[in-house]
Amino acid sequence: MKSEFLFDLFETYDVDVIYEYDRTFENTEDEYSAKIPEMGLGFIFDASLRLTTLFMKIVKHSGYNPFEGDDPRKVSLSSGPEAMRYAKEKSIDALHQEAKTDSIFGEIPEWVKFNFKNYSIHYQFSDGGVDLVTLQLENA
């Protein structure tokens, strides 16, 4: 969290960082979170202030793009089966879950998770395209 890039980004968008502590005494690590809704971005930092998870909601946004090169939110995948074919072609370890209704969590959209050595990319699908991309460090 203590990088010049994030300082500038959070200052530009007047972002509040929320400290989330283990209030239930279950020995889970404390973490910090922040959001920039107008950019579709959400951040989770571990107790050491390292970015562990980045959520990227697909939103219409004009202006500053924090990504150099290709924006990872702009992918051409339109469904889980298509993403799984892509993963197979590229020899990427992947998991697929079709959309379903859960008795506890309600509607769960279709998703695919690409697993790499140190991180994963989770694509959530709706209306024939990706609507949420989550980048997560493994074992963070």
N, C-alpha and C positions, 0 to 999 in steps of 0.2 A: 504494500500500500504506500510505502514511502519511496515512490519514484517520482521524478520530475514530471513525467508524462501524466500520471494519475493525479498529482497535485494540481497541475494545470487544468486537466479535464474536470475534476471535481469542483475546482474554484470557478471555472467558466459556467458550469451548470448549477452552482450553489447546492452541491450535494451534501446531504447529511449522512454521516457514517453511523450506523447503529451497532452498538455493542450488545451482543447476545450472549449472556452468561448461562452457565449450567444451574438453572434455578431449581431443578428437580433433584439435584444431588445424585445423578446417575453416572457421574464420572465421565461425561462427555466434555470434550474440549470446548472452551469458549470460542466464539467466532464473531466476526464483524461483517456487516452487509451494507450495501449501498445500491441505489437505483438511479438511473437516468431515464425515466419513462418516455420522454419525447424522442430519445434515440433508441429505445427498445433494449436498453442495457441493464443488466443486474450483475452484481459482483458479490462473491463470498470470499472472505479472507480468513485464514486460520489464526490461532492464538499468537503466532509469530508474525502476523500481519502480511503473510504471503498470499497472493491471489491463488485460490485453489479452484474456483469455479466462475465461469463467465457465461451468463445467459444472454442470448441475443434474439429478441423478439422481432419478427419482421414488421416494420412500421414504415410508413412513408415519411421521409425526413429529407429536408434540403438543408445544405449547409455543411458544417464540419464533419468529415468522415475520419474517425480515429484509426482506421486500418490502412496500412501501407500496401499498395498493390491490390490484389483481389479482396473484396469484402466477403468474408466467409458466410455471410447471411444470404448471399446471392448464389444459390446453387441450382443446378438444372434438374435435380431429382424431384419427381412428382409423387412418388409412392414408395411404400416399403419394398414391394417386390422389385421395383426398378433399382432402388438403393442396394438391395441384396445382390442383384445381378452385377452391379458396379463393383461391389465389394469382392465378389467372386472373381471377376476379371482382374482386379488389382491385388488379389491375394490378401485381402484385409479380413481379419477376424471380425465378425459382425453378428449381432443379435437383432431379431425382428419380432415385434409384437403388433398384432392387428388391433384395431380399435375394438373396445369392449366396454361393457358396463360392469362395474364392480359394486357389490352390495355396500361397501364402506366408502369407497372413494368416488363413486358415481361414474360418469363418462370418462373413459381414458382413451385419448386419441392414439392413432397408429404412430409407432415410432421405430426407428432403427438406431442402433448404437454401434459405431465403429470403434474397435479397441486397438490401440497402438501400444507400443512398449511403455511409454511414460504418461500417456494421456488418452482420453476418449473423446469422441464427438458424437453427440446424441441429436438426431434429427427428429422433430415431431411434425407430423403431417396433418393437414386438414384442407378441405376444399381443393384437392388436386395439387397441392404444393406444400413446401416447407413453411411452417409458421413460427417455429422456435428452434434455435440451434444452441446447444449447451456444450461448452468446452470444459473439461474437467481433468485436473491432474490425477493420476493414479497414485494411490497410497499417500495422499497429501495429509 
